[in-house]
């Protein structure tokens, strides 16, 4: 069973409905014990980095999330759920992230004249054609983004796909083992978003 982590800031119902459509067993929970027992985890997120870390701490979810990743359980972060995996963010400079991936989160520059946050469809350019999360997804496929910040990983090997919006940024990251995260919303990305969630369901199984 996949557990979709509820910390009060995620697009939970849309993610669960996407898994239900795919007939992939998934449930929403904020219970640290259920998170610890989960076969696989999804960490969605909409909102501010600092507030999200406060809510995770308040619900005693930080250690179960870290332990799950360290134990090798499949883990998928979505949007803010990607940013929380890193060590810090310009959005909340004094707040420490989950630090499951080395690197930081940076704000888009307004110098380009593009609208910030990015809202809408954009393409991904795959760095890896063999990763199981991207199985069957063509290069340059479109996904739906809503974000004003992006990750800057310490290691280039962590980037599975990138996207350009004023500058190039990682749109999918991974630890190369059991942890993946997307800056876009696969649950809002129609055909290829559903394919990505189906792939994660197969990994979790």
C-alpha positions as CSV (number, residue, x, y, z in Angstrom):
1,X,0.0,0.0,0.0
2,X,1.2,3.5,-0.9
3,X,0.7,6.1,1.8
4,X,0.2,9.7,0.6
5,X,1.5,11.8,3.5
6,X,-0.9,14.3,4.9
7,X,0.8,17.2,6.7
8,X,-1.9,19.8,5.9
9,X,-0.3,21.2,2.8
10,X,-0.7,18.7,-0.1
11,X,-2.9,18.3,-3.1
12,X,-4.0,15.0,-1.5
13,X,-7.3,14.2,-3.1
14,X,-6.1,14.7,-6.6
15,X,-3.1,12.4,-6.0
16,X,-5.3,9.7,-4.5
17,X,-7.9,10.0,-7.3
18,X,-5.1,9.5,-9.9
19,X,-3.9,6.3,-8.2
20,X,-7.5,5.1,-7.9
21,X,-8.0,5.7,-11.6
22,X,-4.9,3.6,-12.2
23,X,-6.1,0.9,-9.7
24,X,-3.0,1.4,-7.6
25,X,-3.7,0.9,-3.9
26,X,-3.1,4.2,-2.0
27,X,-4.4,5.9,1.1
28,X,-3.9,9.3,2.8
29,X,-2.5,9.3,6.3
30,X,-0.9,11.7,8.8
31,X,-0.3,8.9,11.3
32,X,3.5,8.5,11.9
33,X,3.0,4.8,12.5
34,X,1.2,4.2,9.2
35,X,3.9,6.2,7.5
36,X,6.5,4.0,9.1
37,X,4.7,0.8,8.0
38,X,4.0,2.0,4.5
39,X,5.2,-0.1,1.5
40,X,5.9,3.2,-0.4
41,X,5.4,6.9,0.2
42,X,4.3,9.9,-1.7
43,X,5.0,13.4,-0.3
44,X,2.9,16.0,-2.1
45,X,3.0,19.7,-1.3
46,X,1.6,23.1,-2.1
47,X,2.7,26.2,-0.1
48,X,5.8,27.5,1.7
49,X,8.9,25.6,2.6
50,X,9.2,26.8,6.2
51,X,5.5,26.3,7.0
52,X,5.7,22.8,5.5
53,X,8.7,21.8,7.7
54,X,6.9,23.2,10.7
55,X,3.8,21.0,10.0
56,X,5.9,17.9,9.4
57,X,7.6,18.5,12.7
58,X,4.4,19.1,14.5
59,X,2.9,15.9,13.3
60,X,6.1,13.9,14.1
61,X,6.6,12.9,10.5
62,X,10.2,13.9,9.8
63,X,11.9,10.9,11.3
64,X,9.5,8.3,9.8
65,X,10.1,9.9,6.3
66,X,13.8,9.9,6.7
67,X,13.8,6.3,8.1
68,X,11.6,5.1,5.2
69,X,14.0,6.5,2.6
70,X,17.1,5.2,4.4
71,X,15.4,1.8,4.6
72,X,15.1,1.7,0.8
73,X,11.3,2.1,0.5
74,X,10.1,3.7,-2.7
75,X,9.5,7.4,-2.2
76,X,8.0,10.1,-4.5
77,X,8.0,13.8,-3.8
78,X,5.7,16.1,-5.7
79,X,6.2,19.9,-6.2
80,X,6.9,21.3,-2.7
81,X,7.5,17.7,-1.8
82,X,10.6,17.8,-4.0
83,X,11.9,21.0,-2.5
84,X,11.6,19.7,1.1
85,X,14.0,16.9,0.3
86,X,16.9,19.3,0.1
87,X,18.9,21.0,2.9
88,X,17.6,24.5,2.7
89,X,15.5,27.0,0.7
90,X,15.8,30.7,-0.1
91,X,12.1,30.9,0.7
92,X,12.8,30.2,4.4
93,X,16.5,30.8,4.9
94,X,16.6,29.8,8.6
95,X,14.7,26.5,8.2
96,X,16.4,23.2,7.6
97,X,14.9,20.8,5.1
98,X,14.7,17.0,5.2
99,X,18.3,16.8,3.8
100,X,17.6,13.6,2.0
101,X,19.3,15.0,-1.0
102,X,22.3,17.4,-0.9
103,X,21.6,20.8,-2.3
104,X,19.4,23.8,-1.8
105,X,16.3,25.5,-3.3
106,X,16.5,28.8,-5.1
107,X,14.0,31.4,-6.3
108,X,13.5,32.1,-10.0
109,X,15.0,35.4,-11.1
110,X,12.6,38.1,-12.2
111,X,15.2,39.5,-14.6
112,X,13.9,37.3,-17.4
113,X,10.6,39.2,-17.4
114,X,8.7,35.9,-17.3
115,X,5.8,35.5,-14.9
116,X,6.9,34.1,-11.5
117,X,5.6,31.7,-10.4
118,X,5.7,29.5,-13.5
119,X,2.1,28.2,-14.0
120,X,1.2,26.0,-16.9
121,X,2.6,23.3,-19.2
122,X,6.2,22.9,-20.0
123,X,8.5,20.2,-21.4
124,X,11.0,17.9,-19.7
125,X,14.4,16.9,-21.2
126,X,15.4,13.6,-19.9
127,X,19.0,13.0,-18.6
128,X,18.3,9.3,-18.1
129,X,16.4,7.1,-20.5
130,X,16.7,4.0,-18.3
131,X,15.3,5.1,-15.0
132,X,12.1,3.1,-14.1
133,X,10.1,6.2,-13.2
134,X,10.5,7.4,-16.8
135,X,9.8,4.1,-18.5
136,X,7.7,4.7,-21.6
137,X,7.6,8.5,-21.3
138,X,9.0,10.2,-24.4
139,X,11.7,12.9,-24.1
140,X,10.2,16.5,-24.3
141,X,6.9,15.4,-22.9
142,X,4.7,18.1,-21.4
143,X,3.8,18.3,-17.7
144,X,2.0,20.8,-15.5
145,X,4.0,23.2,-13.3
146,X,3.1,25.6,-10.5
147,X,6.2,26.9,-8.7
148,X,8.3,30.0,-8.0
149,X,11.3,28.1,-6.6
150,X,13.5,25.3,-7.9
151,X,16.1,22.8,-6.6
152,X,19.9,23.2,-7.1
153,X,21.2,19.7,-6.4
154,X,24.9,19.4,-5.3
155,X,25.4,16.5,-7.7
156,X,24.5,16.5,-11.4
157,X,23.8,12.7,-11.2
158,X,20.7,13.5,-9.1
159,X,19.0,15.2,-12.1
160,X,16.8,12.8,-14.1
161,X,15.2,15.5,-16.2
162,X,15.4,19.3,-16.6
163,X,13.1,22.1,-17.9
164,X,13.8,25.6,-19.0
165,X,11.9,28.6,-17.6
166,X,14.0,31.7,-17.5
167,X,16.8,29.3,-16.7
168,X,17.3,25.5,-16.8
169,X,16.2,23.8,-13.6
170,X,15.8,20.1,-12.5
171,X,12.2,18.9,-13.0
172,X,12.9,15.4,-11.8
173,X,15.5,14.4,-9.2
174,X,16.5,11.1,-7.7
175,X,19.0,9.5,-5.3
176,X,19.6,6.8,-7.9
177,X,18.1,4.2,-5.7
178,X,14.6,4.5,-4.2
179,X,13.8,8.2,-4.0
180,X,12.4,10.3,-6.8
181,X,10.7,13.7,-6.9
182,X,9.0,15.9,-9.6
183,X,8.8,19.6,-9.6
184,X,5.7,19.3,-11.7
185,X,2.3,17.9,-10.7
186,X,1.9,14.4,-12.3
187,X,-1.6,14.2,-11.0
188,X,-2.5,17.2,-13.1
189,X,-0.5,16.3,-16.1
190,X,-2.9,14.0,-18.0
191,X,-1.5,11.1,-20.0
192,X,2.2,11.3,-19.2
193,X,1.6,12.3,-15.6
194,X,-0.6,9.2,-15.1
195,X,2.1,7.1,-16.8
196,X,4.7,8.4,-14.3
197,X,2.4,7.5,-11.4
198,X,1.7,4.1,-12.9
199,X,5.5,3.6,-13.1
200,X,5.8,4.5,-9.5
201,X,3.1,2.1,-8.6
202,X,5.0,-0.7,-10.3
203,X,8.1,0.3,-8.5
204,X,6.2,0.2,-5.2
205,X,4.8,-3.2,-5.9
